């Protein structure tokens, strides 16, 4: 039998070869990325799972926070706040929530202090004093002067409009919301808050909580009261020094 003639090699254009090679490279790259994502997901999932002892530690910390809260409430109300130098207080939240009991968090939220370094103006009364006793390890407060009231509102003031934070750059915004109370500009708001006027509640409700800057080298994270060398609690007039560093 005669040897079969060798079939000629099929010619494949160079363009097709290059495209096939690039497709293979892309497929390998995608496979590698998929494996990395799977590995990363498993790693993160593993790292996010808390150990039993971590849960126990967190639970005990929160229970201890609740016990301390009850002790603070049972104590006699601070004499400095029973006879305040001013009806106006400025409260700054300076601690986080890692070991915070839900009851303490609820009180902080009722003061509108949801974030660390958020701050609000409040009128001194029995209800505010009671709340301050509950959250004392997480806040510091005192009597702001007129200069700081003005600077806070001008520099950090935002209005709450349709659940959004809107900067106070236009007096028309103020007049539309507070004009019926005779308050039509930022300076009117300053005077109403500084003097704790008859429409103090409406003005502070119109203002969003202030978001202050973290002061460098001032707060040490201590839950000891300020008068005993710590960070928290009543600073009285000395709150103005802290406000200036956070404004």
N, C-alpha and C positions, 0 to 999 in steps of 0.2 A: 504494500500500500504506500502510495506516495505520501510523503510528509505533507501535513496540512500547512498551508501558507500562514505565516504569522500575521495576526490581525494588527492593523495599524493602531497606534495609541491615539486615544481621543484627545483632541486639543481643547483645553479649558482656558478661556481668556484670562489674562492677568487681573483684570478688574474683578472678575468673579472670585478668583482665589483670594485677593485682598479682602473682599467683602466677607468671605467665609471665615477667614482668619480673625477679622475684627469681631465677627459675631461670636466666635468661640471664646475670644478674650473677654468680651462683654458678659457672656454666660458664666464664665469662671469667676469674674469679679462680683456678679450678682450673688452667686452661690456663696462666695466668701463673706460678703456683706450680710447675707441672711444668717449665716452661722454665727457671725459676730453679734448680731442683734439678739439671736436666741440665747447666746452665752451671756450677753450683758443683761438681758431680762431675767434670766435665772439667777445671776449674781445679785442684781438689785433686789429681786424678790427674796432671796435668801438673807440679804443684809437687812431688809426692812422688818423681818420677823423678830419680834422681841423675845428674849429669853424669859422664862418664868420668874427668875429673880429680879429682872428689870420691872416686870409688872408689880411684884410685891413691893419693891422699893418706891415706885411711883405711887402706889396705893397708900403706903405708910406716910409718905410726904404730904399727900393731900389730906389724910386724916389728921395729921399733926397740924396742918394749916387750919383745919376746922376747929380743933381744940383751942388753938391760939386765938382764933376769931371769937369764940365763946368767952374766953378770958378777957379779951379786950372790951367786949360789950358789957360784961359784968362790972368792969372798973368804973370808977367815978369819972364823969365827963371832964375833959380838960378845962381847967379854970380859965386858961387863956382864950378859949372859944366861948365860954359861958358869958364872959364880959369882953367881947371882941373890940379891938381898936378900930375896926372898920366893918361895915356890913358886907363888904366885897371880899371874896376869896378867889384866888387863882389856884387851881389844882392841876398838877402835872403827874401823869403816870410815868414812873421811872423803873418799873420792874416788869419782867415777863410773866409767863404763866406755866412754867414747867411743873411747879409743885403747888399750883393754886387749886384750892377746892372750888367746885362749881358754885357754891353759895357766895364765895368771895367774887368770883367772876361775874355773877349775876348783878352784884352790887356795883362793880366797876362799870358794867354795861349800862346800868340805870343812870350813872353819872356821865354817860356817853364817852367813857374812856376805854375804847376797844383796842387801841394800839399803844405800844410803848412810845413815849415822848409825845403822846396826844395830851391836850390840855383844854380846860374850860373855865369860864367865869361862872361863879355861883354866888347866890345871896345867902348869908349865914342865917340858919335857922335850926331848930331842933332836929329836923329830919336830915339835914346835911351833916350835922355834927355826928349823928348816929351812923350814917354811912361812912364817914371818914374814920370812925373807930373801927369799922369792919374791914376797911381796905388799907389801913395805915402802913403796913409793910410794903405796899406797892405804889404809894404815891407820896408826893411832898406838896406842901401848899403854904400859902401865906397871903399877905396883904399887898397887892400890886399898887404902885403909885400911878399918877396920871400919865407920866411920861411913858411908862411901859404899856399902859392900857392903849394909848394912842399908837405907839409903834407896832404893837401886836396886831391891831386892827388894820392899820395901813399896810404893813408888810406881809402879814400872814393871814389876813382876813379873807374868808370865802363864805359865800352865801349858799344855802341849800335850796335849790330850785329844781323841781321835778326830779328829786332824788339824785341830783348832780351837784358837784362842787363847782361853783362859779366865782371867779375872782371879783373882788369889789373894785372894778375899774370904771364903773359907770353909775353915777348917782341916780339915774333913772330906775335902775334895778331896786335900789333902796326905797325910792319914793313909791314905786308900784306896790311893794310889799308892806312898807311901814308908814306910808304917807298918812293913813287914817289916824295914826297916833301922833302926828306932827313931826315925824322923823323922816327927813328927805335927803340926807347926805351922811357921809362918813363921820363928820364932826358931830352931828347930832347923835349918832350911835355911840361915839366916844363919851360924850357927856352923859348919856343915859346910863351907860354901864359904870362909869367912874363914880357917878353920884347915886347909883342904885335907884334910878328913877321909877316912876309908876308903871312904866312899860318895859322894865328890865327883862321880864320873862319873855316877852314877845321878841325883843332884840336878840337875846341869847339863843332863843329857839331858831331864829332866822340865820344866825351864824353857825357854820360847821365847827366842830372841835378843831382847835389849832393843831397843826402838825409842826412840832419844833425840831430843831437840829440837835444832834447828839453833842453834848458839851465835852470837849477834850480835857481829860485830866481833872474833872470836877467830881463826877459821880463814881464811886468805887464799887457799886453793887451791894452795899451793905443795907440790911433791913433794920438795922438799929436806928432809933430815932435821932433826928438831927441834933437835938440838944445834948445827946449823949455821945456825940462824935460820929454818928452815922449819916445816912442820906435821907431817910424818910421822915414823915410827920410834919409838924408845924415849924416853919421857919420865920413866921411873922414877917417883919419888914425886910428881912434878909432874903426873902424870895426874889426880890428885885435884882439882886446880883446874879442869881441863877438865870432869871428870865433874859437878862442882857446877854448872857453867854449862849443862850439857846435860840435867840430871836434872829 
